[in-house]
Amino acid sequence: MNNQILKQMGCLWEHEGILCSLKETSYDSENDIHMTDSLMHVVNFDQVKTLRSSELRISQPPTSADALYRDGNGLLYLIEFKNGCVHKADIFNKIYDSIVFLLDRKVLIDLADCAKRLAFILVYNSEKYHAEQDKIPSWGVISNYFSSLGHLPPVFDYIARFKGYCFNSVCALNSSEFNVNFVKEHDKGYSGQIH
């Protein structure tokens, strides 16, 4: 299924690393850790962005989400892994640049199509996230309150504004929640072989 996305994007998928495992796209080289062990096949969106930037000879390359996944129903998922600090401007830039690329390559037709067929998942390291938030007075009380209501933690609330506008759904999941809720649902029957 993700091969179809590559063909639609006009990518030369003979480039090594374009189609890879979700585990590979979740790798944090600074800390030498993967945020998931899933072998499900995804498009390495960082690699696609790098190739496209080179092709266009862009001096200041755009940013992008880490992975693009297409499920059996044609729903596309942009997945961004953040093992360290999560900066609002960084996430906004990654969302914007990723959507522009998908529209430019005609993977999606327009913003209405994005809002219908595109989802965004921010996967974060809860230990590092909470360690950063512990530096803010009373953060634990605030965070626990919002968590108990089932909402995004306040620091991630800003991505909710994209729902219905650029995405059909948005969520921020810690790596454990991502592995239980997303990977378990979509990672059925992957042998690790990438075709």
Accessible surface in RSA format (square Angstrom, percent):
REM  Atomic radii and reference values for relative SASA: ProtOr
REM  Chains: A
REM  Algorithm: Lee & Richards
REM  Probe-radius: 1.40
REM  Slices: 20
REM RES _ NUM      All-atoms   Total-Side   Main-Chain    Non-polar    All polar
REM                ABS   REL    ABS   REL    ABS   REL    ABS   REL    ABS   REL
RES MET A   1   117.32  60.8  79.08  52.3  38.25  91.1  76.70  65.2  40.62  53.8
RES ASN A   2     6.97   4.8   4.95   4.8   2.01   4.8   1.53   3.7   5.44   5.3
RES ASN A   3    37.23  25.7  36.49  35.3   0.74   1.8   9.32  22.4  27.91  27.0
RES GLN A   4   104.40  58.4  99.64  72.8   4.77  11.3  38.81  82.6  65.59  49.7
RES ILE A   5     1.94   1.1   1.75   1.3   0.19   0.5   1.88   1.4   0.06   0.2
RES LEU A   6     0.00   0.0   0.00   0.0   0.00   0.0   0.00   0.0   0.00   0.0
RES LYS A   7   130.75  63.8 108.70  66.7  22.05  52.5  62.27  56.0  68.48  72.9
RES GLN A   8    95.05  53.2  71.88  52.5  23.17  55.2  31.93  68.0  63.13  47.9
RES MET A   9     1.07   0.6   0.00   0.0   1.07   2.5   0.47   0.4   0.60   0.8
RES GLY A  10    45.38  56.0   0.00   N/A  45.38  56.0  26.41  72.5  18.97  42.5
RES CYS A  11    23.36  17.7   9.90  11.0  13.46  31.6   7.87  19.9  15.49  16.7
RES LEU A  12   105.82  58.9 102.00  73.0   3.82   9.6 102.67  72.1   3.15   8.5
RES TRP A  13   103.72  41.6  87.53  42.4  16.19  38.0  67.56  36.0  36.16  58.7
RES GLU A  14   134.32  77.1  99.43  75.2  34.89  83.1  71.85 139.0  62.47  51.0
RES HIS A  15    70.60  38.6  63.38  44.1   7.22  18.5  42.13  43.4  28.47  33.1
RES GLU A  16   166.19  95.4 143.00 108.2  23.18  55.2  63.22 122.3 102.96  84.1
RES GLY A  17    28.02  34.6   0.00   N/A  28.02  34.6  21.66  59.5   6.36  14.2
RES ILE A  18     0.16   0.1   0.05   0.0   0.11   0.3   0.05   0.0   0.11   0.3
RES LEU A  19    26.81  14.9  13.04   9.3  13.77  34.6  13.04   9.2  13.77  37.1
RES CYS A  20     3.32   2.5   3.31   3.7   0.01   0.0   2.97   7.5   0.35   0.4
RES SER A  21     7.60   6.4   7.60  10.1   0.00   0.0   5.45  11.6   2.15   3.0
RES LEU A  22     0.00   0.0   0.00   0.0   0.00   0.0   0.00   0.0   0.00   0.0
RES LYS A  23    67.32  32.8  67.32  41.3   0.00   0.0  16.74  15.1  50.59  53.9
RES GLU A  24    97.36  55.9  82.60  62.5  14.76  35.1  35.40  68.5  61.96  50.6
RES THR A  25    14.18  10.1   0.35   0.4  13.83  33.0   6.15   8.3   8.03  12.1
RES SER A  26     2.11   1.8   0.00   0.0   2.11   4.9   0.51   1.1   1.60   2.2
RES TYR A  27    93.98  43.9  69.65  39.6  24.34  63.3  50.91  38.3  43.07  53.1
RES ASP A  28    27.18  19.0  21.72  21.6   5.47  12.9  13.04  30.7  14.14  14.1
RES SER A  29    86.74  73.3  65.78  87.8  20.96  48.3  34.27  73.0  52.47  73.5
RES GLU A  30   165.93  95.3 127.14  96.2  38.79  92.3  49.49  95.7 116.44  95.1
RES ASN A  31    75.06  51.8  50.44  48.7  24.62  59.3  15.92  38.3  59.14  57.2
RES ASP A  32   110.11  77.1  90.56  90.1  19.56  46.2  28.91  68.0  81.20  81.0
RES ILE A  33    79.01  45.0  75.45  56.2   3.56   8.6  79.01  56.9   0.00   0.0
RES HIS A  34    67.94  37.1  50.04  34.8  17.89  45.8  27.00  27.8  40.93  47.6
RES MET A  35    13.86   7.2   4.38   2.9   9.47  22.6   8.84   7.5   5.02   6.6
RES THR A  36     4.87   3.5   0.36   0.4   4.52  10.8   4.52   6.1   0.36   0.5
RES ASP A  37   108.64  76.1  94.39  93.9  14.25  33.7  33.53  78.9  75.11  74.9
RES SER A  38     7.48   6.3   0.00   0.0   7.48  17.2   5.52  11.8   1.96   2.7
RES LEU A  39    78.03  43.5  76.23  54.5   1.79   4.5  76.23  53.5   1.79   4.8
RES MET A  40     0.00   0.0   0.00   0.0   0.00   0.0   0.00   0.0   0.00   0.0
RES HIS A  41    29.53  16.1  29.53  20.5   0.00   0.0  14.81  15.3  14.72  17.1
RES VAL A  42     0.00   0.0   0.00   0.0   0.00   0.0   0.00   0.0   0.00   0.0
RES VAL A  43     0.00   0.0   0.00   0.0   0.00   0.0   0.00   0.0   0.00   0.0
RES ASN A  44    29.70  20.5  29.70  28.7   0.00   0.0   0.00   0.0  29.70  28.7
RES PHE A  45     2.25   1.1   2.15   1.3   0.10   0.3   2.15   1.3   0.10   0.3
RES ASP A  46    47.75  33.4  47.65  47.4   0.10   0.2  21.78  51.3  25.97  25.9
RES GLN A  47    57.67  32.2  55.86  40.8   1.81   4.3   2.77   5.9  54.90  41.6
RES VAL A  48     1.90   1.3   1.26   1.1   0.64   1.5   1.39   1.2   0.51   1.4
RES LYS A  49    43.82  21.4  41.67  25.6   2.14   5.1  10.06   9.1  33.76  36.0
RES THR A  50    72.80  51.8  69.85  70.8   2.95   7.0  55.99  75.2  16.82  25.4
RES LEU A  51    48.45  27.0  44.67  32.0   3.78   9.5  44.93  31.6   3.52   9.5
RES ARG A  52    40.20  16.9  37.98  19.4   2.22   5.3  16.39  22.4  23.81  14.4
RES SER A  53     6.94   5.9   5.93   7.9   1.01   2.3   5.98  12.7   0.95   1.3
RES SER A  54    79.43  67.1  59.43  79.3  20.00  46.1  32.49  69.2  46.94  65.8
RES GLU A  55   110.47  63.4  82.66  62.5  27.81  66.2  45.45  87.9  65.02  53.1
RES LEU A  56    92.21  51.4  67.69  48.4  24.52  61.6  71.64  50.3  20.57  55.4
RES ARG A  57   212.96  89.4 181.97  92.8  30.99  73.8  70.05  95.7 142.90  86.6
RES ILE A  58    67.91  38.6  49.84  37.1  18.08  43.6  54.72  39.4  13.20  35.8
RES SER A  59   118.08  99.8  79.10 105.6  38.98  89.8  57.95 123.4  60.13  84.2
RES GLN A  60   154.61  86.5 142.29 104.0  12.32  29.3  45.64  97.1 108.98  82.7
RES PRO A  61    74.95  54.6  60.75  55.4  14.20  51.6  60.75  50.2  14.20  88.2
RES PRO A  62    47.03  34.3  36.37  33.2  10.66  38.8  44.25  36.5   2.79  17.3
RES THR A  63    45.68  32.5  43.23  43.8   2.45   5.8  44.44  59.7   1.24   1.9
RES SER A  64     3.01   2.5   2.36   3.1   0.66   1.5   2.36   5.0   0.66   0.9
RES ALA A  65     0.56   0.5   0.56   0.9   0.00   0.0   0.56   0.8   0.00   0.0
RES ASP A  66    16.84  11.8  16.29  16.2   0.56   1.3   1.29   3.0  15.55  15.5
RES ALA A  67     0.00   0.0   0.00   0.0   0.00   0.0   0.00   0.0   0.00   0.0
RES LEU A  68     0.00   0.0   0.00   0.0   0.00   0.0   0.00   0.0   0.00   0.0
RES TYR A  69     8.42   3.9   8.42   4.8   0.00   0.0   0.72   0.5   7.70   9.5
RES ARG A  70    58.73  24.7  58.07  29.6   0.66   1.6   4.39   6.0  54.34  32.9
RES ASP A  71    12.71   8.9  12.00  11.9   0.71   1.7   4.93  11.6   7.78   7.8
RES GLY A  72    62.98  77.7   0.00   N/A  62.98  77.7  22.94  63.0  40.04  89.7
RES ASN A  73   143.83  99.2 106.72 103.1  37.10  89.3  30.30  72.9 113.53 109.7
RES GLY A  74     9.06  11.2   0.00   N/A   9.06  11.2   8.41  23.1   0.65   1.5
RES LEU A  75    36.85  20.5  34.76  24.9   2.09   5.3  36.37  25.5   0.48   1.3
RES LEU A  76     2.10   1.2   2.10   1.5   0.00   0.0   2.10   1.5   0.00   0.0
RES TYR A  77    24.37  11.4  24.37  13.9   0.00   0.0  10.46   7.9  13.91  17.2
RES LEU A  78     0.10   0.1   0.10   0.1   0.00   0.0   0.10   0.1   0.00   0.0
RES ILE A  79     0.00   0.0   0.00   0.0   0.00   0.0   0.00   0.0   0.00   0.0
RES GLU A  80     2.37   1.4   2.37   1.8   0.00   0.0   0.04   0.1   2.33   1.9
RES PHE A  81    15.88   7.9   4.89   3.0  10.99  28.6   4.89   3.0  10.99  31.5
RES LYS A  82    35.81  17.5  34.13  20.9   1.68   4.0   6.36   5.7  29.44  31.4
RES ASN A  83    10.26   7.1   4.66   4.5   5.60  13.5   2.70   6.5   7.56   7.3
RES GLY A  84    31.35  38.7   0.00   N/A  31.35  38.7  22.40  61.5   8.94  20.0
RES CYS A  85    60.06  45.4  43.57  48.6  16.49  38.8  14.13  35.8  45.93  49.5
RES VAL A  86    24.55  16.2   4.56   4.1  19.99  48.2   4.56   4.0  19.99  54.2
RES HIS A  87   113.09  61.8 110.28  76.7   2.81   7.2  74.26  76.5  38.83  45.2
RES LYS A  88   110.28  53.8 103.39  63.4   6.90  16.4  50.77  45.7  59.51  63.4
RES ALA A  89    68.20  62.7  61.36  94.7   6.85  15.6  65.70  92.5   2.51   6.6
RES ASP A  90    36.84  25.8  32.08  31.9   4.76  11.3  17.52  41.2  19.32  19.3
RES ILE A  91     0.01   0.0   0.01   0.0   0.00   0.0   0.01   0.0   0.00   0.0
RES PHE A  92    51.37  25.7  48.77  30.2   2.61   6.8  49.06  29.7   2.31   6.6
RES ASN A  93    77.06  53.1  76.33  73.8   0.73   1.8   5.91  14.2  71.15  68.8
RES LYS A  94    27.53  13.4  27.39  16.8   0.14   0.3   4.02   3.6  23.51  25.0
RES ILE A  95     2.86   1.6   2.30   1.7   0.56   1.4   2.86   2.1   0.00   0.0
RES TYR A  96   147.28  68.8 143.33  81.6   3.94  10.3 104.58  78.6  42.70  52.6
RES ASP A  97    30.28  21.2  24.84  24.7   5.44  12.9   1.47   3.5  28.81  28.7
RES SER A  98     0.43   0.4   0.00   0.0   0.43   1.0   0.43   0.9   0.00   0.0
RES ILE A  99     9.87   5.6   9.87   7.4   0.00   0.0   9.87   7.1   0.00   0.0
RES VAL A 100    68.94  45.4  67.53  61.1   1.42   3.4  68.36  59.4   0.58   1.6
RES PHE A 101    25.25  12.6  22.56  14.0   2.69   7.0  25.15  15.3   0.10   0.3
RES LEU A 102     0.00   0.0   0.00   0.0   0.00   0.0   0.00   0.0   0.00   0.0
RES LEU A 103    50.21  28.0  40.15  28.7  10.06  25.3  40.53  28.5   9.68  26.0
RES ASP A 104    71.78  50.3  52.61  52.4  19.16  45.3  22.63  53.3  49.14  49.0
RES ARG A 105    58.28  24.5  50.30  25.6   7.98  19.0   4.38   6.0  53.90  32.7
RES LYS A 106   156.98  76.6 147.87  90.7   9.11  21.7 107.29  96.6  49.68  52.9
RES VAL A 107     3.15   2.1   1.45   1.3   1.70   4.1   1.45   1.3   1.70   4.6
RES LEU A 108     0.69   0.4   0.00   0.0   0.69   1.7   0.06   0.0   0.63   1.7
RES ILE A 109   147.48  83.9 120.53  89.8  26.95  65.0 125.63  90.5  21.85  59.3
RES ASP A 110    68.78  48.2  65.34  65.0   3.43   8.1  31.37  73.8  37.41  37.3
RES LEU A 111    73.14  40.7  69.66  49.8   3.47   8.7  69.89  49.1   3.24   8.7
RES ALA A 112    75.40  69.3  58.26  89.9  17.14  39.0  66.60  93.8   8.80  23.3
RES ASP A 113    17.79  12.5  13.49  13.4   4.30  10.2   7.47  17.6  10.32  10.3
RES CYS A 114     0.00   0.0   0.00   0.0   0.00   0.0   0.00   0.0   0.00   0.0
RES ALA A 115    22.26  20.5  14.88  23.0   7.39  16.8  15.15  21.3   7.12  18.9
RES LYS A 116   153.47  74.9 136.57  83.8  16.90  40.2  86.56  77.9  66.91  71.3
RES ARG A 117    68.79  28.9  68.33  34.8   0.47   1.1  34.84  47.6  33.95  20.6
RES LEU A 118     0.00   0.0   0.00   0.0   0.00   0.0   0.00   0.0   0.00   0.0
RES ALA A 119     0.70   0.6   0.70   1.1   0.00   0.0   0.70   1.0   0.00   0.0
RES PHE A 120     1.12   0.6   0.46   0.3   0.65   1.7   0.46   0.3   0.65   1.9
RES ILE A 121     7.30   4.2   7.30   5.4   0.00   0.0   7.30   5.3   0.00   0.0
RES LEU A 122     0.00   0.0   0.00   0.0   0.00   0.0   0.00   0.0   0.00   0.0
RES VAL A 123     0.00   0.0   0.00   0.0   0.00   0.0   0.00   0.0   0.00   0.0
RES TYR A 124    13.46   6.3  13.46   7.7   0.00   0.0   0.48   0.4  12.98  16.0
RES ASN A 125    25.37  17.5  24.56  23.7   0.81   1.9   2.08   5.0  23.28  22.5
RES SER A 126    32.27  27.3  31.06  41.5   1.20   2.8   6.39  13.6  25.88  36.3
RES GLU A 127   140.84  80.9 128.75  97.4  12.09  28.8  50.24  97.2  90.60  74.0
RES LYS A 128    70.74  34.5  68.29  41.9   2.45   5.8  60.93  54.8   9.81  10.5
RES TYR A 129     8.79   4.1   5.14   2.9   3.64   9.5   8.79   6.6   0.00   0.0
RES HIS A 130    79.32  43.3  79.23  55.1   0.09   0.2  52.36  54.0  26.96  31.4
RES ALA A 131    55.91  51.4  46.36  71.5   9.55  21.7  51.31  72.3   4.60  12.2
RES GLU A 132    62.96  36.1  58.49  44.2   4.47  10.7  12.52  24.2  50.44  41.2
RES GLN A 133    19.81  11.1  19.81  14.5   0.00   0.0   0.00   0.0  19.81  15.0
RES ASP A 134   104.74  73.4  76.12  75.8  28.63  67.7  29.47  69.4  75.27  75.1
RES LYS A 135   154.14  75.2 120.21  73.8  33.93  80.8  93.19  83.9  60.95  64.9
RES ILE A 136    81.50  46.4  77.80  58.0   3.70   8.9  78.82  56.8   2.68   7.3
RES PRO A 137   116.30  84.8  95.96  87.5  20.34  74.0 108.58  89.6   7.72  48.0
RES SER A 138    78.22  66.1  56.86  75.9  21.37  49.2  31.38  66.8  46.84  65.6
RES TRP A 139    22.80   9.2  21.80  10.6   1.00   2.3  21.80  11.6   1.00   1.6
RES GLY A 140    34.91  43.1   0.00   N/A  34.91  43.1  28.65  78.6   6.26  14.0
RES VAL A 141   114.46  75.3 108.02  97.8   6.44  15.5 111.40  96.8   3.05   8.3
RES ILE A 142    70.83  40.3  68.09  50.7   2.74   6.6  70.83  51.0   0.00   0.0
RES SER A 143     4.35   3.7   4.35   5.8   0.00   0.0   2.21   4.7   2.14   3.0
RES ASN A 144   104.94  72.4  99.40  96.1   5.54  13.3  26.57  63.9  78.38  75.8
RES TYR A 145   124.31  58.0 118.40  67.4   5.91  15.4  86.88  65.3  37.43  46.1
RES PHE A 146    66.79  33.4  66.79  41.4   0.00   0.0  66.79  40.5   0.00   0.0
RES SER A 147    63.01  53.2  44.38  59.2  18.62  42.9  32.37  68.9  30.63  42.9
RES SER A 148    90.25  76.3  47.75  63.7  42.50  97.9  50.93 108.5  39.32  55.1
RES LEU A 149    89.56  49.9  62.75  44.9  26.80  67.4  67.36  47.3  22.19  59.7
RES GLY A 150    68.60  84.6   0.00   N/A  68.60  84.6  34.78  95.5  33.82  75.7
RES HIS A 151   108.88  59.5  94.67  65.8  14.21  36.4  58.64  60.4  50.24  58.5
RES LEU A 152    33.33  18.6  25.44  18.2   7.89  19.8  27.08  19.0   6.26  16.8
RES PRO A 153    15.20  11.1  15.20  13.9   0.00   0.0  15.20  12.5   0.00   0.0
RES PRO A 154    39.86  29.1  24.73  22.5  15.13  55.0  27.03  22.3  12.83  79.7
RES VAL A 155    46.21  30.4  36.98  33.5   9.23  22.2  45.47  39.5   0.74   2.0
RES PHE A 156     0.00   0.0   0.00   0.0   0.00   0.0   0.00   0.0   0.00   0.0
RES ASP A 157    77.24  54.1  71.40  71.1   5.83  13.8  14.50  34.1  62.73  62.6
RES TYR A 158    28.95  13.5  17.51  10.0  11.44  29.8  27.02  20.3   1.93   2.4
RES ILE A 159     0.00   0.0   0.00   0.0   0.00   0.0   0.00   0.0   0.00   0.0
RES ALA A 160    43.38  39.9  34.88  53.8   8.51  19.4  35.10  49.4   8.28  21.9
RES ARG A 161   155.36  65.2 127.70  65.1  27.66  65.9  50.04  68.4 105.32  63.8
RES PHE A 162    19.21   9.6  19.21  11.9   0.00   0.0  19.21  11.6   0.00   0.0
RES LYS A 163   127.16  62.0 107.99  66.3  19.16  45.6  52.56  47.3  74.60  79.5
RES GLY A 164    59.33  73.2   0.00   N/A  59.33  73.2  32.57  89.4  26.77  59.9
RES TYR A 165   119.93  56.0 111.97  63.7   7.96  20.7  75.82  57.0  44.11  54.4
RES CYS A 166     7.34   5.5   7.34   8.2   0.00   0.0   0.00   0.0   7.34   7.9
RES PHE A 167     0.00   0.0   0.00   0.0   0.00   0.0   0.00   0.0   0.00   0.0
RES ASN A 168    49.73  34.3  35.11  33.9  14.63  35.2  16.72  40.2  33.01  31.9
RES SER A 169    48.21  40.7  48.10  64.2   0.11   0.3  32.80  69.8  15.42  21.6
RES VAL A 170    21.33  14.0   3.37   3.0  17.96  43.3   3.89   3.4  17.44  47.3
RES CYS A 171    39.31  29.7  39.05  43.6   0.25   0.6  22.32  56.6  16.99  18.3
RES ALA A 172     9.02   8.3   0.00   0.0   9.02  20.5   0.00   0.0   9.02  23.9
RES LEU A 173    28.68  16.0  28.68  20.5   0.00   0.0  28.68  20.1   0.00   0.0
RES ASN A 174    26.93  18.6  26.93  26.0   0.00   0.0   1.12   2.7  25.80  24.9
RES SER A 175    28.21  23.8  28.21  37.6   0.00   0.0   3.43   7.3  24.78  34.7
RES SER A 176    76.99  65.1  70.66  94.3   6.33  14.6  36.91  78.6  40.07  56.1
RES GLU A 177    69.21  39.7  66.27  50.1   2.93   7.0  23.60  45.7  45.60  37.2
RES PHE A 178     0.00   0.0   0.00   0.0   0.00   0.0   0.00   0.0   0.00   0.0
RES ASN A 179    49.61  34.2  43.11  41.7   6.50  15.6  23.77  57.2  25.84  25.0
RES VAL A 180    94.95  62.5  87.67  79.4   7.28  17.5  89.05  77.4   5.91  16.0
RES ASN A 181    81.38  56.1  68.45  66.1  12.94  31.2  23.61  56.8  57.77  55.8
RES PHE A 182    11.88   5.9   9.76   6.0   2.12   5.5  11.88   7.2   0.00   0.0
RES VAL A 183    13.92   9.2  13.92  12.6   0.00   0.0  13.92  12.1   0.00   0.0
RES LYS A 184   149.23  72.8 136.77  83.9  12.46  29.7  88.69  79.8  60.55  64.5
RES GLU A 185   106.55  61.2  93.63  70.8  12.92  30.8  33.97  65.7  72.58  59.3
RES HIS A 186    26.86  14.7  15.77  11.0  11.09  28.4  10.00  10.3  16.85  19.6
RES ASP A 187    40.50  28.4  21.74  21.6  18.77  44.4   2.89   6.8  37.62  37.5
RES LYS A 188   152.11  74.2 128.76  79.0  23.35  55.6  91.36  82.2  60.75  64.7
RES GLY A 189    84.35 104.0   0.00   N/A  84.35 104.0  43.93 120.5  40.42  90.5
RES TYR A 190    62.98  29.4  37.13  21.1  25.84  67.2  21.86  16.4  41.12  50.7
RES SER A 191    88.03  74.4  50.57  67.5  37.46  86.3  51.08 108.8  36.94  51.8
RES GLY A 192    30.57  37.7   0.00   N/A  30.57  37.7   8.87  24.3  21.71  48.6
RES GLN A 193   113.56  63.5 109.81  80.3   3.75   8.9  22.88  48.7  90.68  68.8
RES ILE A 194    68.34  38.9  36.63  27.3  31.71  76.4  36.63  26.4  31.71  86.1
RES HIS A 195   151.49  82.8 123.25  85.7  28.24  72.2 108.51 111.8  42.97  50.0
END  Absolute sums over single chains surface
CHAIN  1 A    10505.1       8477.7       2027.3       5639.4       4865.6
END  Absolute sums over all chains
TOTAL         10505.1       8477.7       2027.3       5639.4       4865.6
